[in-house]
Amino acid sequence: SLGFRLCRPLLPTRPPLHMSDVLLAHKWEDQDPTGWWVSEKLDGVRAVWRNGEFLSRGDNKFECPSWFKAKMPHGCVLDGELWGGRRQFQKTVGIVKSVARAAEWEFLTYMVFDATQDVDGTPIERRTFEERYDAARRICAPGGVSTDGAALKLVPMVRCRGRDHLDELLDEVERRGGEGLMLRAPGSIYEHRKSHTLLKVKSFHDEEAVVVGHDPGTGRVAGMCGALLCKTPDGRQFKVGSGLSDAQRRSPPTVGTVVTYRYQELTDSNIPRFPTLVGERIDLSWEAIKAAYEPPAKKLAIALKKKHTILFDADSDARPPGSATASSASSSSAPHLAPG
């Protein structure tokens, strides 16, 4: 009854979180990262822990086994990722989408990077990130609210000291097989949208597309799927032929499946170059992706020139400040090959 609801302890009034309702990141565009909180970007499955259930960004409940849920805290709302370790994204997706693989949840950890409600039901999303992170730290602490330190962990973070520090951390995490880094603005609140207070830092790009068809394979993969025909939220179509296992080629993602792909850059026509399949996204809604999507800007045409410059070219017009002539630059700094 209404009277009963009014007498209950303070509970969240928001509906279950879905993709357009969680804090999403923009790409880092070389903003000064000094003082921002930096952490490893996990290649797991985004999940919100709320009311005893794990919810996907598509507002669906994961078929999580009861023994795993029993290890989670009560009363709070946490934002994080179900993670099976570096380079285990496809295996993680396979586990969380299959009821038959419930026993394999023992290989997963819920990695928490934010909290929007404390264990006593108090909403904290309008508090600073530092306050929310402290609450998450207390909730995830071994021997604290959680009953299992292996199933629930806090994503560690440090203050970024500047661009050089960020480059060092990115090199280190990629060397270890990680996906990249995340930057969080100090003092920021939890916004239920894509925000510039949260930035992802990677040497490559990844986005989502929907499968619209299949290209037949040739040669070694004859009789199987050679490539997925994919479409971006703004209608650009391209093929993804790399990253598929033989099992996926024999039984590829069906038409209408949302997939994540990785690419190096966009062509002049904004088509992804060298796209590689990362995996299926059972946790994402295509309609929500399209609603939140920001298409790339059109590239400006650059006129051809007869003269060009290149780094370290002694004959270049673009000499470093204070340099003398091209010949003197060449004789003083260019290495000489030994004869023979």
Buried (B, 14 or more C-beta within 10 A) or exposed (E): EEEEEEEEEEEBEEEBBBBBBBBBBBEBEEEEBEEBBBBBBBBBBBBBBBEEBBBBBBBBEBBBBEEBBEBBBEBBBBBBBBBBBBEBBBBBBBBBBEEEBBEBBEBBBBBBBBBBBBBEBBBBBEBBBEBBBBBBBBBBBEEBBBEBBEBBBBBEBEEBBEEEBBEEBBEEBBEEEBBBBBBBBEEBBBBBEBBEBBBBBBEEBBBBBBBEEBBEBEEEBEEBBBBBBBBBBEEBEBBBBEBBEEEBBEEBBEEEBBBBBBBEEBEEEBBBEEBBBBBBBBBBBBEBBBEEEEEEEEEEEEEEEEEEEEEEBBEBEEBEEEEEEBEEBEEEEEEEEEEE
